[in-house]
């Protein structure tokens, strides 16, 4: 299958049917914003209405990733006008940030193409300053300390995340090129 013919500006492209679940964005994630392809973890519900609340994964736990990014209409890099937050601003009035923010979480069993992933490798101190990330077909893909796909060595990810184990979520099925920056993953969790 040629993916070059199907280039898209979407943050995540789904190539096979995944498990999808509605989740509520935590107030912390509403305030900071999120990218399409942001891996998240379940957190305690903040009220009696917002069930299945998620926050940004730090690479230790994850329940899936968010299909669409949060909107910031003042920044054209993060504004797609296609997300599932009812076209509600992440910015604006001091108390009016994004309403209920029920969004779609993908939880596994899919082949996807991501535009948002770690492009800089970790260095020996566990910081994102190790040079350009190079991906290889069939290698395991993990979740970084920023909640994005990465392929850093386990020992460096443990430094960066502060966790006791790394979290592999799938395998690389397409490497980014200068013509097509998308990273392909077969989700296996």
Secondary structure, 3 states (H helix, E strand, C coil): CCCHHHCCCCCEEECCCCCEEEEEECHHHHHHCCCCCCEEEECCCCCCCCCCEEEECCCCCCCEEECCCCCCCCCCCCCCCCCCCCCCCCCCCCCCCCCCCEEEEECCCCEEEECCCCCECCCCCCCCCCCECCCCCCCEEEECCCCCEECCCHHHHHHHHCCCCCCEEEEEEECCCCCCCCEEEEECC
